[in-house]
Structures are given as C-alpha cells and as structure tokens.
Amino acid sequence: MYTKLKSISTTIQKIPLKTPFITALRRVENVEFVRVEVVCENGLTAFGEAPATKAITGEDLESITRSIAKVKEELLGLDVRDALFLLHTFKIGSSAKAALDMAFVTLNAAQSKQTLLQYLGTQDYSPIQTDITISLNTVDTMLKDADEALQNGYDILKVKLGEDISHAIEVTKRVAKELPKARLLIDANQAWSLENSLLYVAAVQDLKIELIEQPVAAEDLQSLKIISKASKIPILADEAAFTLEDVKYIYENSCADMINIKLMKCGGVSKAVEILEYAREKNITCMLGSMLEGPISISAAFSLAFAYRDVIKYVDLDSPLLYKSSSSSLCGFAIKRNQIKPSVPAKSEAESMPTFA
C-alpha cells in the first residue's frame, strides 16, 4: 500500500566554492539551490534539490520555489506513484520538476526498503570516476590549474573554453602537449560559431582529446551536425539535449555522437531513466553531467551513474570536489579525490538521509 504525501516544503541553501566556477555562460562563486522536503503520512521523508541555472534552464531560485509552491496543493494527498505521474504533466521548469521527482523516486525506493542504487537495479558497486572542471581563465592559469589537478590525481579534465577561438586553441594545445597523461574533455558551452568550430576542430584534430561538448548554440542543430561530420573527435550534445524527444531527434538525424544527460535538464531521475534506457537500446554513448548542484541532487545522479555504467562512459559530477568545505553530506556515497564509492547498500535511502536543520 502506497502512503500519501502529507507535506512539501522548500528552503534556500548555499555552499561556497573553493574558487570561482567560470564558463562561457556564467561565473559562480557559490552553489545556490532550492532544497525540497517531502513528508508522507507514515513519516517517510525524502529530499530533492534544484540549483539556480538561469543561463541554461531559465530558472532562478525564486522561480523554482514559486513553481513548487504552485503545484504542491495538487500533489498533497496523492500516493507517491500518482504524484510522480502528475508532476510531469505540469507546465513548470525542468529543474523544479527534477527536485520533486528525485524526492518522489527516493520515496518509491524507500517504501520498498531499498536505496536508490538498488531501486535502479545496480549490479556493480565498484568505484566510478568523475572528471574535474578546469574553469575558463587565462592560458597560463588554466594550464596551472590543469597541472595541479593532474598532480592531485584527477586525470579526466573538463576544460571550459570561451568565445575567443584563438585562446581556445592555445589552451587546448598547451594542455594536451604539456600534460600528455591528462584525458581531455573540451566544453565550449555554446560559445562558438560554425566557422570557429570548424577552425577549432581542424587545429586540434591530431591532439589527444576525447570529446568536444556543445560547440554551437543549442538550437543550431544543423551546425552541430556539420561539425560532427567534419570532426574526428566525437561531438557531445549538452544544451541541445534536454528531453527524450530531443535525444531521439539528435540520434535519428546524426546531429552529435554522444549525449550529456542532466537531471536539471530532463526533469529528474525518472526522466533520466527513460533517456538512459533509450540510449542503452540504441547503443548511444552518454555523459552523466550536472550543473553546480547540492549534495542531494549529486547523490541521485551518482546512483544513476552506477546503475547505468554500461551506457555512461563519462561522469561529470564534480560539484562536491569544488565545495569550499567537505562537510556537506552525500547521501549513501563517499568521494575521495575522483573516486566515488557507495556506502553499504543494505540501508534504505530514507533511512540514510541526513537530517537538515
């Protein structure tokens, strides 16, 4: 028997970063997010989170909070399964949906006395590895940051590049040549034109680069397709791929070689599962990414990374590594350097949830 939802409440949380996070789209000094708490009539409690990512999803803290407040009265009194179904019929932002979705899916798992890892069908609990972000900066600073990351054991580097294509080429060449042991993931965050993208691809095609992420504007799928055909280096669609329908279009029209799945784009764990199942069926290589997120939403993404490790080749869930303080609890996981390990999986997700003041 599924229990009914008793209350839904939100708070605003902030976690300072060690250093500013800089991309072509934004500069961030704190991880700021809405935390939603969902309580059932039987006392089971679960949490979800959604960061402010206005440059990507169009949502800020105020709009996320407002969206959750707008729909919560229609969700209260429903059992968890019905609430989860109804949630995805609402016309609210994808991040607001994601926060509620991860809480509802966690409650589904908890009612079955399972962790999210178990609920998602995880078979292999061996550690997985995340990349770490090298923020956009001067060439010398980025090289220094990349070298420091490599020296500290982080060998998969997510290198953020900006609009200046000469700078982008110089950064890439110097990091690739001076740090040959690094595995490079290049992320332009939609900063380039088609012309500059092709210029970049031609300049770096012989370097050791594993992928180039979202070089052009999200809506410019024709240019993305041209770049994918021209590039020896795989092209990863990020901002162009929010929903399952987006992913299907990109795959069916050969617009990109890989897909970056993020909970905040697709609307939560249940929607990410739909995309991952499709990717598994079509043999699409995926990255599981994130915005700058809090510990609960990152933990939910960790569970997906373990459950779908056959589909997810790249894990871009480095937010906890960027927090100024390491005291923020990761539910059911431990992270040491770039290695993510689950804690004992016998405990249900709700029982393992930390208590927040």
RAQUICOR-V868888 format. One record per run of one state. SS is the DSSP state (alpha for helix, beta for strand, coil for the rest). FROM is the first residue (numbers start at 1). TO is the last residue. If there is no record, write none. Layout:
BEGIN
SS;FROM;TO  SS;FROM;TO
END
This chain:
BEGIN
coil;1;3  beta;4;22  coil;23;26  beta;27;40  coil;41;44  beta;45;51  coil;52;53  alpha;54;57  coil;58;60  alpha;61;75  coil;76;78  beta;79;79  alpha;80;87  coil;88;93  alpha;94;111  coil;112;115  alpha;116;119  coil;120;127  beta;128;129  coil;130;131  beta;132;134  coil;135;138  alpha;139;151  coil;152;155  beta;156;160  coil;161;164  alpha;165;178  coil;179;182  beta;183;187  coil;188;193  alpha;194;204  coil;205;208  beta;209;213  coil;214;220  alpha;221;230  coil;231;234  beta;235;237  coil;238;243  alpha;244;252  coil;253;257  beta;258;261  coil;262;262  alpha;263;266  coil;267;268  alpha;269;282  coil;283;284  beta;285;288  coil;289;294  alpha;295;307  coil;308;311  beta;312;315  coil;316;318  alpha;319;322  beta;323;323  coil;324;332  beta;333;336  coil;337;338  beta;339;342  coil;343;348  alpha;349;352  coil;353;357
END
